Amino acid sequence: MKLGRLGAWYGTDKLTGPAQIREFVQTVEKLGYDTLWYPESRGNESFAVAGFMLSCTTNLKIGSSIASIYARDAFTSRRGMITLNQLYGERFILGLGVSHPPMVEGLRGHVYQKPIPAMRAYLNGINNGEPNAADWPLCVAALGPLMMKLSGEMTRGAIPYNTNPRHTAEAAKILGPNKWLAIEQKVTLETDPAKARALGRNELARYLTLDNYRNNFLRIGFTEADLANGGSDDFIDQMCLWGTADQVKAGLRAHFEAGATHVAIQPVHADGDIAARDRILAALADT
């Protein structure tokens, strides 16, 4: 499977029912995006919603970003990945992640294990000596250098989330050539600084409470002061690009220049403002 240049990223829990999901994925496909990435939400089981989205489209790839390794065993993930690709013309990408302790222990009742050993064991379970495993459309939500290295060694590449071009450049060096480096980037076309940053702070608030994201923010150049009180202006401006379409496109191109092979645009908008979401995606589809 070849991963194209540009994707979209959006949570299906923001959509109400099958009609809205169908309309949205078909819009993304018509706009020419290569891949739609979606998270595993509390409201939708990852593989089930992937199958529905694949059934509503013809050419669009659908990628989990991410499917939690605590949500299903490795054998089930392997068979799910293979089955979806057999049924829908090799268009499903299995993006895996270790999730977060509150979602694993509080929500699912599992024990959260050390991320690197847990992911390595899970990938071993998926690959399980299969001769063609290296070609499977499988990638990992890596942030730190050790997880990034593991994703390059055992999968097609990495799908980092909440990062900046500095992180992209470091990730590209660790992964090496011929690996996917699919970056998620939040964007809004709001040009008023106060309104744009308010949208960004609202979208990023939940991530500032999670240790793995906070640790990575510090690793890629931010300070504790940048992460306090909803995030400094500089932090918000990097995590959620805003401005005119040309200004946002320049920020997206910075990821490509740093070594990204794919950038997934996450439209940030006021709750329920579907028109704004679609305007963002339409305006940036030729990045």
C-alpha positions as CSV (number, residue, x, y, z in Angstrom):
1,M,0.0,0.0,0.0
2,K,1.3,3.5,-0.9
3,L,0.4,6.3,1.5
4,G,-0.4,9.6,-0.3
5,R,0.7,13.1,0.6
6,L,-2.3,14.5,2.3
7,G,-4.9,13.1,4.7
8,A,-7.7,14.3,7.1
9,W,-8.1,13.5,10.8
10,Y,-11.4,13.7,12.5
11,G,-13.2,12.0,15.4
12,T,-16.4,10.1,14.5
13,D,-17.8,10.9,18.0
14,K,-18.3,14.5,16.7
15,L,-20.7,13.1,14.1
16,T,-24.3,12.1,14.9
17,G,-25.2,8.7,13.5
18,P,-24.5,6.9,10.2
19,A,-25.9,9.6,7.9
20,Q,-23.5,12.2,9.2
21,I,-20.6,9.8,9.1
22,R,-21.4,8.8,5.5
23,E,-21.8,12.4,4.4
24,F,-18.5,13.4,6.0
25,V,-16.3,10.5,4.6
26,Q,-17.8,11.1,1.1
27,T,-16.9,14.8,1.4
28,V,-13.3,13.9,2.3
29,E,-13.1,11.5,-0.6
30,K,-14.5,14.0,-3.1
31,L,-12.0,16.7,-2.0
32,G,-9.2,14.3,-3.0
33,Y,-7.7,13.4,0.4
34,D,-5.8,10.2,0.4
35,T,-6.6,8.9,3.9
36,L,-9.1,9.7,6.6
37,W,-7.7,9.0,10.1
38,Y,-10.0,8.6,13.1
39,P,-9.6,7.8,16.8
40,E,-11.0,5.0,18.9
41,S,-13.7,6.9,20.8
42,R,-15.9,5.9,23.7
43,G,-18.8,6.0,21.4
44,N,-17.6,3.9,18.4
45,E,-15.6,0.6,18.3
46,S,-12.7,1.2,16.0
47,F,-12.9,-1.7,13.5
48,A,-16.7,-1.5,13.3
49,V,-16.7,2.2,12.3
50,A,-13.8,1.6,9.9
51,G,-15.9,-1.0,8.1
52,F,-18.8,1.4,7.8
53,M,-16.6,4.2,6.5
54,L,-15.0,1.9,4.0
55,S,-18.4,0.7,2.8
56,C,-19.4,4.4,2.1
57,T,-16.3,5.2,-0.1
58,T,-14.6,3.8,-3.1
59,N,-11.0,5.1,-3.1
60,L,-10.4,6.8,0.3
61,K,-8.1,4.9,2.7
62,I,-9.3,4.7,6.3
63,G,-6.7,4.6,9.1
64,S,-7.2,4.1,12.8
65,S,-5.4,6.8,14.8
66,I,-5.4,5.0,17.0
67,A,-6.8,1.6,17.8
68,S,-5.8,0.8,21.4
69,I,-3.7,-2.3,22.1
70,Y,-5.8,-2.7,25.2
71,A,-9.1,-2.9,23.3
72,R,-8.5,-6.2,21.5
73,D,-5.9,-8.9,21.5
74,A,-3.2,-9.0,18.9
75,F,-4.7,-11.9,17.0
76,T,-8.1,-10.1,16.7
77,S,-6.3,-6.9,15.4
78,R,-4.4,-8.9,12.8
79,R,-7.5,-10.7,11.6
80,G,-9.5,-7.4,11.6
81,M,-6.8,-5.6,9.6
82,I,-6.6,-8.4,7.1
83,T,-10.4,-8.9,6.8
84,L,-11.1,-5.2,6.2
85,N,-8.5,-5.1,3.5
86,Q,-9.8,-8.2,1.8
87,L,-13.4,-6.8,1.9
88,Y,-12.6,-3.3,0.9
89,G,-9.8,-3.3,-1.7
90,E,-6.7,-2.8,0.5
91,R,-7.8,0.5,1.9
92,F,-7.5,0.0,5.7
93,I,-4.5,1.1,7.7
94,L,-4.1,-0.2,11.3
95,G,-2.6,2.5,13.4
96,L,-1.9,1.2,16.9
97,G,-1.3,3.1,20.2
98,V,-0.8,2.4,23.9
99,S,-3.5,4.8,24.9
100,H,-3.4,6.5,28.3
101,P,-3.7,5.1,31.9
102,P,-7.2,6.7,32.6
103,M,-8.6,5.1,29.4
104,V,-6.9,1.7,30.1
105,E,-7.4,1.3,33.8
106,G,-10.3,3.6,34.6
107,L,-12.4,2.9,31.5
108,R,-11.4,-0.7,30.6
109,G,-10.3,-2.1,33.9
110,H,-6.9,-3.3,32.5
111,V,-3.5,-2.8,33.9
112,Y,-1.5,-0.2,32.0
113,Q,1.9,-1.6,31.3
114,K,5.2,0.1,30.3
115,P,4.6,1.4,26.8
116,I,7.7,0.0,24.9
117,P,7.6,-3.6,26.1
118,A,3.8,-3.6,25.8
119,M,3.9,-2.4,22.2
120,R,6.7,-4.7,21.2
121,A,4.9,-7.8,22.6
122,Y,1.7,-6.7,20.8
123,L,3.5,-6.3,17.5
124,N,5.2,-9.6,17.9
125,G,1.7,-11.1,18.4
126,I,0.4,-9.5,15.3
127,N,3.4,-10.4,13.1
128,N,3.8,-13.9,14.6
129,G,6.3,-15.1,12.1
130,E,4.1,-14.2,9.1
131,P,6.3,-14.0,6.0
132,N,4.6,-10.9,4.5
133,A,4.1,-9.0,7.8
134,A,6.6,-6.3,6.7
135,D,4.2,-5.3,4.0
136,W,1.1,-5.0,6.1
137,P,-0.4,-1.5,6.4
138,L,0.5,-1.3,10.1
139,C,1.9,1.7,11.9
140,V,2.3,3.1,15.5
141,A,1.4,6.3,17.3
142,A,5.0,7.0,18.3
143,L,6.1,10.2,20.2
144,G,9.3,9.4,22.1
145,P,12.5,8.2,20.4
146,L,12.3,4.6,21.7
147,M,8.7,4.1,20.4
148,M,9.7,5.8,17.2
149,K,12.6,3.4,16.7
150,L,10.3,0.5,17.5
151,S,7.7,1.6,14.9
152,G,10.4,1.8,12.3
153,E,11.8,-1.6,13.1
154,M,8.5,-3.5,13.3
155,T,5.9,-1.6,11.2
156,R,5.6,0.6,8.1
157,G,6.2,3.7,10.2
158,A,4.8,6.2,12.7
159,I,1.7,8.4,13.1
160,P,2.7,11.1,15.6
161,Y,-0.1,13.3,17.1
162,N,0.2,16.7,18.7
163,T,3.7,17.5,17.4
164,N,5.6,20.3,15.6
165,P,8.1,20.4,12.7
166,R,11.0,20.1,15.2
167,H,9.5,16.7,16.3
168,T,8.9,15.8,12.7
169,A,12.6,16.3,11.8
170,E,13.8,14.3,14.8
171,A,11.3,11.5,13.9
172,A,12.4,11.4,10.3
173,K,16.0,10.8,11.4
174,I,15.1,8.0,13.7
175,L,12.8,6.2,11.3
176,G,15.2,6.5,8.4
177,P,14.2,6.2,4.7
178,N,11.3,4.4,3.1
179,K,9.1,4.6,6.3
180,W,5.8,6.3,6.7
181,L,5.9,9.5,8.8
182,A,2.2,10.6,8.9
183,I,1.8,13.7,11.0
184,E,-1.5,15.0,12.5
185,Q,-1.8,18.8,12.5
186,K,-4.7,20.8,13.9
187,V,-5.7,23.8,11.9
188,T,-8.4,26.5,11.7
189,L,-9.0,29.3,9.2
190,E,-9.9,31.8,11.9
191,T,-7.9,35.0,11.4
192,D,-8.7,36.7,14.6
193,P,-5.9,35.8,17.1
194,A,-8.1,35.7,20.2
195,K,-10.8,33.6,18.5
196,A,-8.3,31.3,16.9
197,R,-6.4,30.7,20.1
198,A,-9.6,30.1,22.0
199,L,-10.5,27.4,19.6
200,G,-7.0,25.9,19.9
201,R,-7.1,25.9,23.7
202,N,-10.5,24.3,23.8
203,E,-9.2,21.5,21.5
204,L,-6.0,21.0,23.3
205,A,-7.2,21.2,26.9
206,R,-7.7,17.5,27.4
207,Y,-4.2,16.6,26.1
208,L,-2.6,18.9,28.7
209,T,-3.8,16.6,31.4
210,L,-2.2,13.5,29.9
211,D,1.4,12.7,30.9
212,N,2.6,11.2,27.6
213,Y,1.6,14.3,25.7
214,R,3.0,16.7,28.4
215,N,6.3,14.8,28.4
216,N,6.6,15.1,24.6
217,F,5.7,18.8,24.6
218,L,8.6,19.3,27.0
219,R,10.8,17.1,24.9
220,I,10.2,19.1,21.7
221,G,11.0,22.5,23.1
222,F,8.2,23.8,25.3
223,T,8.5,24.7,28.9
224,E,6.2,24.1,31.9
225,A,5.2,27.7,31.6
226,D,4.1,27.1,28.0
227,L,1.8,24.3,29.3
228,A,0.2,26.3,32.2
229,N,-3.1,28.0,32.1
230,G,-4.4,26.4,28.9
231,G,-1.1,26.9,27.0
232,S,1.0,29.9,26.0
233,D,0.2,31.7,22.7
234,D,3.4,30.2,21.2
235,F,2.3,26.7,22.2
236,I,-1.2,27.1,20.8
237,D,0.1,28.7,17.6
238,Q,2.3,25.7,16.9
239,M,-0.2,23.0,18.0
240,C,-3.1,24.6,16.1
241,L,-2.2,26.5,13.0
242,W,-4.4,29.4,12.2
243,G,-4.8,32.3,9.8
244,T,-5.5,32.5,6.1
245,A,-5.4,29.4,4.0
246,D,-2.0,30.5,2.6
247,Q,-0.6,31.0,6.1
248,V,-1.9,27.6,7.3
249,K,-0.5,25.9,4.1
250,A,2.9,27.3,4.9
251,G,2.8,25.7,8.4
252,L,1.8,22.4,6.8
253,R,4.6,22.6,4.3
254,A,7.0,23.0,7.2
255,H,6.2,19.4,8.2
256,F,7.0,18.1,4.7
257,E,10.2,20.1,4.6
258,A,11.2,18.5,8.0
259,G,10.7,15.0,6.6
260,A,7.0,14.1,6.9
261,T,5.8,11.8,4.2
262,H,2.1,12.5,4.9
263,V,0.3,15.2,6.8
264,A,-3.2,14.7,8.2
265,I,-5.2,17.9,8.7
266,Q,-7.5,18.0,11.7
267,P,-10.0,20.9,11.2
268,V,-10.7,22.7,14.5
269,H,-14.0,24.6,14.7
270,A,-16.8,25.6,17.1
271,D,-18.8,22.7,18.3
272,G,-21.3,21.6,15.7
273,D,-20.1,24.0,13.0
274,I,-19.9,21.4,10.2
275,A,-19.8,24.2,7.5
276,A,-16.5,25.5,9.0
277,R,-15.1,22.0,9.1
278,D,-15.8,21.4,5.4
279,R,-14.5,24.9,4.5
280,I,-11.2,24.2,6.1
281,L,-10.8,20.9,4.4
282,A,-11.8,22.3,1.0
283,A,-9.4,25.3,1.3
284,L,-6.4,23.1,2.2
285,A,-7.0,20.1,-0.1
286,D,-4.4,21.4,-2.5
287,T,-1.6,21.8,0.0
